[in-house]
Amino acid sequence: MESGTVLILGSGGRPYREYLLASACQRRRLWLLDAAPPTWQTPYIDGATVVELLDRDRIIPDQDLLIKTARQLADDRPVVGVFTYDETMVIAAAHVAEALDLPGMSVDGADSCRNKHRTRMALTAAGLPQPRFAYVMTLAEATAVAGDFGYPVVVKPRGAGASIGVVKASGPGELGPAFTVAETATHEGAPAYEGGVLVEEFLDGHEISIDGAMHRGGYTPFVLARKTSGFPPYFEEVGHTVAASDPLLSDPEVCRILSEAHRAVGLRDGITHAEIRFNARGPAVIEINARLGGDLIPYVGKLATGIDPGHVAADLAVGSAPDLTNTDGGVVGIRFCYPPVDGRIKGMRLPAPGDVPGLVEAKPLVGPGTLLRLPPRGFIARYAYVICRADSHEACDAALDEAIARVEVDVDPAGD
């Protein structure tokens, strides 16, 4: 293990993020800054400081407090890096890295990713392909823009993640409800992004996400996932598949666009999660995030490629070049399980490896008594997931379909 301590801002939810801490601690000593004392995180960290991550009055990261805490820690031990995989903390992590003169995302680059309107403006200035867009404050403005673009359009918040509040409107009658959902979502996130929404041209091709490594200004993609969305007109991400040898990972135009887009938004050392959608004009940038992908995509990518995202994140946090050697483990996919109706989960029965050909694992994401609401009343309402491995996307999808069919769940629809 290399010497020096890396600060982690926030640990996230255990089902989605434990694998990252478990891997990162193999590369560097970790010190956790979090709002609660560590529990499940304890085996993976050298220590923790309980600190209010968010300013209680403004519900945004308390950057001054985090910088002060980080400096105090640096007085006691050699702090060599800082990173986060929490969307709400990416700008704060950049501020801490800058204050301690450490490698990492630039503050301006992190903000350009967090603020989707700034992303669009940066890509426009660089002449890169993306959907036509407009930032609007009212439904009347949205109506005028949609009429100019032509339906369908996509309406989304500026600062949310995980496709929360993103809605497709196929005609004028759907635009009002879509605007309400997206605009409401802006008030449920960071206040800095409250008010107004983005209206974008809808691109009708398939969508991919790419986890990439930024090292000294150079960009290298290492995990490419093909996305499956559900619950239309919303864009709930219900599954992803990763092929270690996916030809899009080395496609010259995709790689050019990704590399130039990362430079355009001003990123430097760190991991990013970008999304691209295809249409008749070719690939177009949907967004760039200054963090690892969610939805266990990096974990699925590790199973497919052998590239450990926790190792990559820890190395980039200290400015070291990561090992991106692809060992090609075929095609691996994940599918999330949703309840049939809103309600509280009473119990579930999941298949075991061996029950379904290709099934790698099936695990719960919530416990009994958890209230889940489907879009638009709630988002990411998952109670379990299944992961399968196969030799092709088609075979992997078939295995996932069979595994999902074996999952059973008991829901109390009246459980409010």
C-alpha positions as CSV (number, residue, x, y, z in Angstrom):
1,M,0.0,0.0,0.0
2,E,1.2,3.5,-0.9
3,S,2.0,5.9,1.9
4,G,-0.2,8.9,2.7
5,T,-3.9,9.4,3.5
6,V,-6.7,10.0,1.0
7,L,-9.8,11.9,2.3
8,I,-13.2,10.5,1.3
9,L,-16.1,13.0,1.4
10,G,-19.3,11.1,2.2
11,S,-19.6,7.3,1.9
12,G,-22.9,6.9,0.2
13,G,-25.3,4.1,0.6
14,R,-23.8,0.7,1.5
15,P,-25.6,-1.4,-1.2
16,Y,-24.3,0.9,-4.0
17,R,-20.9,2.0,-2.7
18,E,-19.3,-0.5,-0.3
19,Y,-17.4,-2.2,-3.1
20,L,-15.6,1.1,-3.8
21,L,-14.4,1.6,-0.3
22,A,-13.3,-2.0,-0.1
23,S,-11.2,-1.6,-3.2
24,A,-9.9,1.9,-2.6
25,C,-8.5,0.9,0.8
26,Q,-6.2,-1.6,-0.9
27,R,-4.4,1.3,-2.6
28,R,-4.4,4.1,0.0
29,R,-5.1,4.7,3.6
30,L,-8.6,6.3,3.8
31,W,-10.0,8.8,6.2
32,L,-13.7,9.4,6.0
33,L,-15.5,12.7,6.4
34,D,-19.1,12.0,7.0
35,A,-22.2,13.3,8.8
36,A,-22.5,10.2,11.0
37,P,-20.1,7.9,12.8
38,P,-18.9,5.0,10.6
39,T,-20.6,1.6,10.9
40,W,-20.2,-0.7,7.9
41,Q,-17.4,1.6,6.6
42,T,-15.1,0.8,9.6
43,P,-13.2,-2.2,8.1
44,Y,-12.1,0.0,5.1
45,I,-10.9,3.2,6.7
46,D,-8.1,4.3,9.0
47,G,-10.4,6.7,10.8
48,A,-13.3,9.1,10.4
49,T,-14.2,12.6,11.3
50,V,-17.9,13.3,11.9
51,V,-18.7,16.6,10.3
52,E,-21.8,18.2,8.9
53,L,-21.4,17.8,5.2
54,L,-24.2,20.1,4.4
55,D,-25.0,23.6,5.6
56,R,-28.3,23.0,7.5
57,D,-29.7,26.4,6.5
58,R,-28.9,26.2,2.8
59,I,-28.7,22.4,2.3
60,I,-25.6,22.7,0.3
61,P,-22.0,21.4,1.1
62,D,-20.4,23.5,3.8
63,Q,-17.2,24.0,1.9
64,D,-15.6,26.3,4.5
65,L,-16.1,23.8,7.2
66,L,-14.9,20.9,5.1
67,I,-11.7,22.8,4.1
68,K,-11.1,23.7,7.8
69,T,-11.5,20.0,8.8
70,A,-9.3,18.8,6.0
71,R,-6.5,21.3,7.0
72,Q,-6.7,20.1,10.6
73,L,-6.4,16.5,9.5
74,A,-3.4,17.5,7.2
75,D,-1.7,18.9,10.3
76,D,-1.7,15.4,11.9
77,R,-1.0,13.1,8.9
78,P,0.2,13.4,5.3
79,V,-2.9,14.0,3.3
80,V,-2.1,13.2,-0.4
81,G,-5.5,13.2,-2.0
82,V,-9.3,13.7,-1.8
83,F,-12.2,12.3,-3.7
84,T,-15.9,11.7,-3.6
85,Y,-18.4,9.6,-5.5
86,D,-21.4,11.6,-4.2
87,E,-22.9,13.9,-6.8
88,T,-23.7,16.6,-4.1
89,M,-20.1,16.7,-2.9
90,V,-18.1,16.9,-6.1
91,I,-17.7,20.7,-6.0
92,A,-16.8,20.6,-2.3
93,A,-14.2,17.9,-3.0
94,A,-12.7,20.1,-5.7
95,H,-12.5,23.1,-3.2
96,V,-10.8,20.9,-0.6
97,A,-8.3,19.6,-3.2
98,E,-7.5,23.1,-4.3
99,A,-7.2,24.5,-0.8
100,L,-4.7,21.7,0.1
101,D,-2.9,22.0,-3.2
102,L,-3.8,18.4,-4.1
103,P,-4.5,16.7,-7.4
104,G,-8.2,16.4,-8.4
105,M,-11.0,18.0,-10.3
106,S,-10.8,21.8,-10.8
107,V,-13.5,23.7,-9.0
108,D,-14.6,25.3,-12.3
109,G,-14.6,21.9,-14.0
110,A,-16.7,20.3,-11.2
111,D,-19.2,23.1,-11.3
112,S,-19.4,22.9,-15.1
113,C,-20.4,19.3,-14.8
114,R,-22.8,19.8,-11.8
115,N,-24.6,22.6,-13.6
116,K,-26.1,21.0,-16.7
117,H,-26.7,24.4,-18.3
118,R,-23.0,25.3,-17.9
119,T,-22.2,21.9,-19.5
120,R,-24.3,22.7,-22.5
121,M,-22.8,26.2,-22.8
122,A,-19.2,24.8,-22.7
123,L,-20.0,22.2,-25.3
124,T,-21.6,24.8,-27.5
125,A,-18.4,27.0,-27.3
126,A,-16.3,24.0,-28.3
127,G,-18.6,23.1,-31.2
128,L,-19.3,19.6,-30.0
129,P,-22.4,17.6,-30.9
130,Q,-25.2,17.7,-28.4
131,P,-29.0,18.1,-28.4
132,R,-30.4,21.5,-29.1
133,F,-31.3,23.1,-25.8
134,A,-32.7,26.1,-24.0
135,Y,-32.8,27.1,-20.3
136,V,-36.3,28.4,-19.5
137,M,-38.0,29.7,-16.4
138,T,-41.6,29.4,-17.3
139,L,-44.0,27.0,-19.0
140,A,-44.7,29.6,-21.6
141,E,-41.0,29.8,-22.5
142,A,-40.8,26.0,-22.5
143,T,-43.8,25.8,-24.9
144,A,-42.2,28.3,-27.3
145,V,-38.9,26.3,-27.3
146,A,-40.6,23.0,-27.8
147,G,-42.6,24.4,-30.7
148,D,-39.3,25.6,-32.3
149,F,-37.5,22.3,-31.7
150,G,-40.4,20.1,-32.6
151,Y,-41.8,17.3,-30.4
152,P,-40.8,15.2,-28.6
153,V,-38.6,17.1,-26.2
154,V,-36.9,16.3,-23.0
155,V,-37.4,18.5,-19.9
156,K,-34.8,18.2,-17.1
157,P,-33.5,19.9,-13.9
158,R,-30.1,21.7,-14.1
159,G,-28.5,20.0,-11.1
160,A,-30.1,16.6,-10.4
161,G,-28.5,13.2,-11.1
162,A,-29.6,9.6,-11.8
163,S,-32.2,10.9,-14.3
164,I,-34.3,12.2,-11.5
165,G,-36.9,14.7,-12.8
166,V,-36.1,14.0,-16.5
167,V,-39.2,13.7,-18.6
168,K,-40.0,13.2,-22.2
169,A,-42.9,15.3,-23.6
170,S,-44.3,13.9,-26.9
171,G,-46.7,16.7,-27.5
172,P,-48.1,20.0,-26.1
173,G,-50.5,18.2,-23.8
174,E,-47.6,16.4,-22.1
175,L,-45.3,19.5,-21.7
176,G,-47.1,21.0,-18.7
177,P,-46.9,17.9,-16.5
178,A,-43.3,17.3,-17.7
179,F,-42.3,20.9,-16.8
180,T,-43.9,20.5,-13.3
181,V,-42.0,17.3,-12.6
182,A,-38.6,18.7,-13.7
183,E,-39.1,22.1,-12.0
184,T,-40.2,20.5,-8.8
185,A,-37.1,18.3,-8.8
186,T,-34.9,21.5,-8.9
187,H,-36.3,22.4,-5.5
188,E,-35.6,19.0,-4.0
189,G,-31.8,19.2,-4.7
190,A,-29.2,21.9,-4.2
191,P,-30.6,25.4,-3.9
192,A,-27.9,26.7,-6.2
193,Y,-29.7,25.0,-9.0
194,E,-33.3,25.9,-8.1
195,G,-35.6,27.5,-10.6
196,G,-35.8,27.0,-14.3
197,V,-35.3,23.8,-16.3
198,L,-33.6,22.7,-19.5
199,V,-35.7,21.9,-22.5
200,E,-33.8,19.7,-25.0
201,E,-34.2,18.1,-28.3
202,F,-35.0,14.4,-28.0
203,L,-32.5,12.1,-29.7
204,D,-34.1,8.8,-30.6
205,G,-31.1,6.5,-30.7
206,H,-29.6,4.2,-28.0
207,E,-27.8,5.6,-25.0
208,I,-24.4,4.6,-23.5
209,S,-22.5,5.7,-20.4
210,I,-18.8,5.8,-20.1
211,D,-16.6,5.9,-17.0
212,G,-13.3,7.5,-17.9
213,A,-10.0,8.4,-16.3
214,M,-8.6,12.0,-16.5
215,H,-4.9,12.1,-15.7
216,R,-2.9,15.2,-16.3
217,G,-5.4,16.4,-18.8
218,G,-5.5,13.2,-20.8
219,Y,-8.7,11.2,-21.0
220,T,-9.1,7.4,-21.3
221,P,-12.4,5.6,-21.3
222,F,-12.4,2.3,-19.5
223,V,-16.0,1.1,-18.9
224,L,-18.8,1.5,-21.5
225,A,-22.3,0.5,-20.5
226,R,-25.3,0.2,-22.7
227,K,-28.3,1.6,-20.8
228,T,-31.9,0.3,-20.5
229,S,-34.5,2.9,-19.5
230,G,-38.0,2.3,-18.2
231,F,-41.2,3.9,-16.9
232,P,-41.7,6.2,-19.9
233,P,-42.1,9.1,-20.3
234,Y,-39.5,9.2,-17.5
235,F,-35.9,8.0,-18.0
236,E,-35.5,5.7,-15.0
237,E,-32.4,3.6,-15.5
238,V,-33.5,0.0,-15.0
239,G,-30.4,-1.8,-16.3
240,H,-27.0,-1.7,-17.8
241,T,-24.7,-4.1,-19.8
242,V,-21.0,-3.8,-20.2
243,A,-19.0,-5.7,-22.8
244,A,-15.3,-5.7,-22.1
245,S,-14.5,-5.6,-25.9
246,D,-17.3,-3.2,-26.9
247,P,-16.2,-1.6,-30.2
248,L,-17.5,1.8,-29.1
249,L,-14.8,1.9,-26.5
250,S,-12.3,2.4,-29.3
251,D,-14.6,4.1,-31.8
252,P,-12.6,7.1,-33.1
253,E,-15.5,9.6,-33.2
254,V,-16.8,8.6,-29.8
255,C,-13.4,8.9,-28.3
256,R,-12.7,12.2,-30.0
257,I,-16.0,13.7,-28.7
258,L,-15.4,12.4,-25.2
259,S,-11.9,13.7,-25.0
260,E,-12.8,17.2,-26.4
261,A,-15.9,17.4,-24.2
262,H,-13.8,16.8,-21.0
263,R,-11.4,19.5,-22.0
264,A,-14.2,21.8,-22.8
265,V,-15.7,21.6,-19.3
266,G,-12.3,22.1,-17.7
267,L,-11.7,18.8,-16.0
268,R,-8.3,17.5,-14.8
269,D,-7.3,14.5,-12.6
270,G,-10.1,12.3,-11.6
271,I,-12.8,9.8,-12.7
272,T,-15.8,10.9,-14.7
273,H,-19.1,9.4,-15.8
274,A,-20.3,10.7,-19.2
275,E,-23.5,9.8,-21.2
276,I,-23.8,9.8,-25.0
277,R,-26.9,9.2,-27.1
278,F,-27.0,8.4,-30.8
279,N,-29.3,9.6,-33.5
280,A,-29.2,10.0,-37.3
281,R,-26.5,12.7,-36.9
282,G,-24.2,10.4,-34.9
283,P,-23.2,10.5,-31.2
284,A,-24.1,13.5,-29.0
285,V,-23.1,14.4,-25.5
286,I,-26.0,14.2,-23.0
287,E,-23.9,15.0,-19.8
288,I,-20.6,14.7,-18.0
289,N,-20.4,14.0,-14.3
290,A,-17.3,14.7,-12.2
291,R,-17.6,11.4,-10.4
292,L,-17.8,7.6,-10.9
293,G,-21.0,6.2,-12.3
294,G,-23.8,5.1,-10.1
295,D,-26.2,2.2,-10.4
296,L,-23.3,-0.2,-9.7
297,I,-22.1,0.4,-13.3
298,P,-18.4,0.5,-12.2
299,Y,-18.9,-2.7,-10.3
300,V,-20.4,-4.4,-13.3
301,G,-17.6,-2.9,-15.3
302,K,-15.0,-4.5,-13.0
303,L,-16.7,-7.9,-13.5
304,A,-16.5,-7.5,-17.2
305,T,-13.1,-5.9,-17.7
306,G,-11.1,-6.6,-14.5
307,I,-10.5,-2.9,-14.1
308,D,-11.0,-2.0,-10.4
309,P,-12.8,1.4,-10.1
310,G,-11.8,1.8,-6.5
311,H,-8.1,1.4,-7.4
312,V,-8.5,3.8,-10.3
313,A,-10.2,6.4,-8.1
314,A,-7.6,6.2,-5.4
315,D,-4.7,6.5,-7.9
316,L,-6.2,9.5,-9.7
317,A,-6.9,11.2,-6.4
318,V,-3.1,11.4,-5.7
319,G,-2.2,12.2,-9.3
320,S,-0.9,8.7,-10.3
321,A,-1.6,7.0,-13.6
322,P,-4.1,4.2,-12.9
323,D,-3.9,0.6,-14.2
324,L,-6.5,0.3,-17.0
325,T,-5.5,-3.2,-18.2
326,N,-8.6,-4.9,-19.7
327,T,-8.7,-8.6,-19.0
328,D,-11.9,-9.2,-21.0
329,G,-14.5,-11.1,-18.9
330,G,-17.2,-11.1,-21.6
331,V,-20.5,-9.3,-21.2
332,V,-21.9,-8.6,-17.8
333,G,-25.3,-6.9,-17.1
334,I,-27.3,-5.6,-14.2
335,R,-31.1,-5.3,-14.0
336,F,-32.9,-3.6,-11.1
337,C,-36.2,-4.9,-9.6
338,Y,-39.1,-2.5,-9.0
339,P,-42.3,-3.2,-7.1
340,P,-45.5,-3.5,-9.3
341,V,-47.1,-0.7,-7.3
342,D,-46.2,2.0,-4.7
343,G,-46.0,0.5,-1.3
344,R,-44.0,-1.0,1.5
345,I,-41.8,-4.1,0.9
346,K,-42.9,-7.0,3.0
347,G,-40.5,-9.6,1.7
348,M,-38.8,-10.9,-1.4
349,R,-37.4,-14.1,-2.8
350,L,-34.4,-14.0,-5.1
351,P,-32.8,-16.7,-7.3
352,A,-29.4,-18.0,-6.4
353,P,-26.4,-18.6,-8.8
354,G,-27.1,-21.9,-10.4
355,D,-30.9,-21.3,-10.6
356,V,-30.4,-19.3,-13.8
357,P,-27.6,-19.9,-16.4
358,G,-25.2,-17.0,-16.2
359,L,-26.6,-15.6,-13.0
360,V,-23.6,-14.1,-11.0
361,E,-25.5,-12.6,-8.0
362,A,-28.9,-11.4,-6.8
363,K,-29.1,-9.2,-3.8
364,P,-31.6,-7.0,-2.0
365,L,-31.2,-3.2,-1.9
366,V,-33.7,-2.5,0.8
367,G,-35.1,-4.2,3.9
368,P,-38.7,-5.1,4.9
369,G,-40.8,-2.1,5.7
370,T,-39.2,0.2,3.1
371,L,-41.6,2.5,1.3
372,L,-41.0,2.7,-2.4
373,R,-42.8,5.0,-4.9
374,L,-42.6,4.6,-8.7
375,P,-42.1,7.6,-11.0
376,P,-43.2,10.3,-10.9
377,R,-44.1,10.0,-7.2
378,G,-40.6,8.7,-6.5
379,F,-37.4,7.7,-8.3
380,I,-34.9,4.9,-8.0
381,A,-37.6,2.7,-6.3
382,R,-35.6,-0.5,-6.4
383,Y,-35.8,-3.3,-4.0
384,A,-33.2,-5.7,-5.5
385,Y,-30.9,-6.4,-8.4
386,V,-29.6,-9.3,-10.5
387,I,-26.3,-9.5,-12.3
388,C,-25.6,-12.0,-15.2
389,R,-22.7,-12.9,-17.4
390,A,-22.7,-14.2,-21.0
391,D,-20.8,-14.1,-24.3
392,S,-22.9,-11.5,-26.0
393,H,-25.3,-8.6,-25.2
394,E,-28.2,-10.7,-26.5
395,A,-27.4,-13.7,-24.4
396,C,-26.8,-11.5,-21.3
397,D,-30.2,-9.7,-21.8
398,A,-31.9,-13.1,-22.1
399,A,-30.2,-14.3,-18.8
400,L,-31.3,-11.1,-17.1
401,D,-34.8,-11.5,-18.3
402,E,-34.9,-15.1,-16.9
403,A,-33.4,-14.0,-13.6
404,I,-35.9,-11.1,-13.2
405,A,-38.7,-13.6,-13.9
406,R,-37.6,-15.7,-10.9
407,V,-37.7,-12.7,-8.5
408,E,-40.8,-12.5,-6.2
409,V,-41.8,-9.6,-4.0
410,D,-44.5,-9.0,-1.5
411,V,-45.8,-5.4,-1.3
412,D,-48.3,-3.7,1.0
413,P,-49.9,-1.2,-1.4
414,A,-51.5,0.7,1.5
415,G,-48.2,1.1,3.3
416,D,-48.0,4.9,3.9
